[in-house]
Amino acid sequence: MKKVLFIASHRKDRAPGQRFRFEQYFDFLEQHGFQCELQYIVSAEDDKILYRQGNYLRKMFFALRANWKRFQNIRQANQSDIIFLFREALMTRSTFFERQFARSKAKMVFDFDDAIWLSNVSDANKRFSWLKNAGKTEDLIALSDMIFAGNEYLANYASGFNKHVKIVPTTIDTEEYQRVPLEKESTITIGWSGSITTIQHFEYALPYLKKLRDTYGDRIRFKVIGDGSYRNEELDITGIGWSKKDELKELSSFDIGIMPLPDDEWAKGKCGLKGLQYMALEIPTLMSPVGVNTRIIKDGENGFLVDTEEEWISKLSQLIESETLRKQLGKAARETVVKEYSVEANKELYLKYFTELLA
């Protein structure tokens, strides 16, 4: 078997980017002659401190352990056929480890799903922003033998530094992603799913969500998944922390899913994951018309593209008022994911490109 060493930050089933970019292909690749090994640096204990204020001494020890782990990975590189690098080896400005991987006998794939060449540091770690260098992305692209870009916008950027660029979309395992049957309620739930680092995108929706609450009162409620610390008393929102175990159940409680985004360069690099998750569960979905969202959603057929506050209020009101419309759009949404953005529809890409790389 050929060996693929996956270099990423988080353990399996922890980070959405990893899960929906490559982890869900491990079994398929193993069945077709590629042994997959994931090497990560952030443990469950590290999760408790990395994205919170303070804990500077513990963060320093984490950095030392992470560097030691990557030195061990250098030794593994020459025993591998492919190094699959997701975003970066370390969350710092250094490219030392990537350069060592590139010098090894293995071919190196660089995979990214965001506009990571732009600066984006969590609020908890602002004072460490000098340690990061978003501009190193172009160096990592140039070092690599092949690039997997999550959408056309990212691929266009990568093509400026490497001619071996492949568009590999973020996908959903639609065999796993089945809606969980829940007791039907009369209240319509409008939901958003994300993370601590993307909660600001949800807040773009607050002005029109407040107006909807004024109109519909207790007929609607709002739900936020991914940031357990989030609170909004006016809209009676208490955020729910993400867990793999409860993910499908919590998402299945949504009657409507929203993905508001600013129209900026960072958002243009997004791969539409939140929307694809809703759509796979037959949840009628509204997205801002930014980046790949305009390819995923065919407005009025499998969801809505909404830009202005008036459009958000109008389309959400239509969905609140009509269960028939919700079911119609939800069914079409899942069909889109199954046909174009599922593991089943895209798994041959990994096999094809890995085989091409080694040839």
CORMO-V636144 format. One line per field, one symbol per residue. ss: DSSP state (H for helix, E for strand, - for the rest). phi: phi as a letter, one per 30 degrees, with the letter a starting at -180 (. if undefined). psi: psi as a letter, one per 20 degrees, with the letter a starting at -180 (. if undefined). A space follows every 50 residues. Layout:
ss: ???
phi: ???
psi: ???
//
This chain:
ss: -EEEEEE--E-----HHHHHH-HHHHHHHHH--EEEEEE--E-HHHHHHH -----HHHHHHHHHHHHHHHHHHHHHH----EEEEE---------HHHHH HHH---EEEEEE----------HHHHHHHHH----HHHHHHHH--EEEE- -HHHHHHH------EEE----E---------------EEEEEE-----HH HHHHHHHHHHHHHHHHHHHEEEEEE-----EE----EE-E------HHHH HH---EEEE-----HHHH----HHHHHHHH---EEEE-----HHHH--E- --EEE---HHHHHHHHHHHHH-HHHHHHHHHHHHHHHHHH-EHHHHHHHH HHHHHHHH-
phi: .dcccccadcddicceedeccbedcedddedcjcdcbccbbcddddedcd cbdihddddddddddddddddddeddedcccbcccciadbdbddbedddd dddddddccccbbbdddcdacdedbedcdddcbeddeddddddddacccd adddddddddbadccbdbddbcdddddbdddbddcddcccbbbaaedcdd dedddeeddddddddchddbbbbbckbdcdbbdechcbdcddbddceddd ddddcbcbbdbdcbddddddcieedddeddcicebcbddbhdedddccei cblbcbcdeddedddddedddbddddddddddddeddedbbceedbdddd ddddddddd
psi: qqpooporhqrqjgpggggighhiigggggikjopppporiorhhhhihh kqqbkhghhghgggggggghhhhghhgijqhpoooofqhqlaiqjghhhh ghiriqqppppqjrmiiqpnpqhhkhijhhiqnhiighghghhqhqpopi rhghhhghiiipimppooqprpnihgnppppqppqhpppoqppcrhijhh hhihigghhhhhhhgicjiqrqpppiniippnhhjlpoqpqqqhhjghgg hiiphppqmqqqmrhghhiqjkggghgghhjkppppqqmpcihihgpopi gjapppfrhhgggghhgghghohghghghgghgghggghhkrghiihhgg gghggggh.
//
